[in-house]
């Protein structure tokens, strides 16, 4: 018998989830509106996070990686560029992107309308557990 209990099913609405307030520009979160829709804190999920991000024109999530979680990203509307291990590539509505743990990724809104992203992590229930990290000062990329 396990010593932990299974959390009950969880349901919410986008409008009921507050915007994350502790995202800092010096940590790569530039003018972003982020909501953690499903995570360990709200739903008891230790292996899955699902989120929603709105990036106004010019907003960006700097190149970063997760050492302990895979990430998926669905561009619901708008356009911009995604960061990769080697640079940036165009991305727009309808794109579905999978980034295995340990690979760099991010998003820059280069358009003139908001970008709406639905994203998630597999293998972690929180940002801390996902192993968030920015590139070191000696890492260079072609942008």
C-alpha positions in Angstrom: 0.0 0.0 0.0 1.3 3.5 -0.9 1.8 6.1 1.8 0.5 8.9 -0.5 -3.0 9.5 -1.6 -4.1 10.1 -5.2 -5.4 13.7 -5.6 -9.0 14.1 -6.7 -9.9 15.2 -10.3 -9.3 18.9 -10.8 -11.2 21.4 -12.9 -11.0 25.1 -13.3 -11.5 27.8 -16.0 -9.0 30.2 -17.5 -10.8 33.2 -16.1 -10.5 31.7 -12.5 -6.7 31.3 -12.7 -4.7 34.3 -11.6 -1.7 35.6 -13.5 1.6 34.5 -12.1 3.1 37.5 -10.2 6.6 36.4 -9.4 8.1 36.3 -12.9 11.2 38.5 -13.3 12.6 40.1 -16.4 16.2 39.3 -15.3 15.2 35.6 -15.3 13.9 35.8 -18.9 10.2 36.6 -18.4 9.8 39.8 -20.4 6.3 41.4 -20.4 4.5 38.0 -20.4 1.2 37.1 -18.9 1.5 33.5 -17.5 -1.1 31.3 -15.9 -0.4 27.9 -14.4 -3.6 26.1 -15.2 -2.6 22.7 -13.9 0.3 22.2 -11.5 1.3 20.6 -8.2 0.1 23.6 -6.1 -3.4 23.8 -7.6 -4.2 20.3 -8.8 -1.8 18.1 -6.9 -0.1 17.1 -10.2 3.5 16.1 -9.7 4.3 15.0 -13.3 2.4 17.5 -15.4 2.1 21.3 -15.7 -0.2 23.0 -18.2 -0.1 26.7 -18.7 -1.3 29.6 -20.8 0.8 32.5 -21.9 -0.1 35.8 -23.6 2.8 37.7 -25.2 1.9 41.2 -26.3 3.9 42.6 -29.3 7.5 42.8 -28.3 7.2 40.4 -25.3 9.4 37.4 -25.0 10.5 34.4 -23.0 14.2 34.4 -23.3 16.1 31.2 -24.4 16.1 28.8 -21.5 15.9 25.0 -20.8 14.5 22.6 -18.3 16.8 19.9 -17.0 14.0 17.8 -15.5 11.0 18.2 -17.8 10.0 17.9 -21.4 7.9 20.8 -22.8 5.2 21.1 -25.5 4.0 24.4 -26.9 1.0 25.1 -29.1 0.8 28.5 -30.8 -2.9 29.2 -30.7 -2.8 32.7 -32.3 -0.3 35.3 -33.4 3.2 34.9 -34.7 6.8 35.3 -33.7 10.0 33.3 -33.4 11.0 30.3 -31.3 14.4 29.9 -29.8 16.2 26.7 -30.5 19.6 25.3 -29.5 21.2 27.1 -32.4 19.2 30.3 -33.0 15.6 31.4 -33.8 13.0 30.2 -36.3 9.7 31.6 -37.5 6.6 30.3 -35.7 2.9 31.0 -36.0 -0.6 30.0 -35.2 -1.1 26.2 -35.5 2.5 25.3 -34.7 3.0 22.4 -32.3 6.5 22.2 -30.8 8.0 19.5 -28.6 11.3 20.3 -26.7 12.9 17.4 -24.8 14.5 18.2 -21.5 17.9 19.8 -21.7 17.2 21.6 -25.0 17.0 25.4 -25.3 13.7 27.0 -26.3 11.7 30.2 -25.8 9.4 32.6 -27.8 9.6 36.1 -29.1 6.5 38.0 -30.3 7.7 39.7 -33.5 4.2 40.4 -34.7 1.8 43.3 -34.2 -0.9 41.3 -32.3 -0.9 39.2 -29.1 0.5 35.7 -29.2 -1.5 33.1 -27.3 0.4 29.9 -26.2 -0.8 26.8 -24.5 2.1 24.8 -23.1 3.0 22.1 -20.7 5.8 20.2 -19.0 6.0 16.4 -18.5 8.0 15.1 -15.6 7.6 18.0 -13.2 4.8 19.6 -11.2 6.3 23.1 -10.8 8.9 25.4 -12.2 11.4 24.5 -9.6 10.9 20.8 -10.2 11.3 21.4 -14.0 14.9 22.7 -13.5 14.6 26.1 -15.2 17.9 27.5 -16.4 19.2 30.4 -18.6 22.2 30.0 -20.9 25.6 30.7 -19.3 27.7 33.7 -20.2 30.0 31.7 -22.4 27.1 30.2 -24.5 26.5 31.9 -27.8 23.7 31.5 -30.4 23.0 32.7 -33.8 20.0 35.1 -33.6 
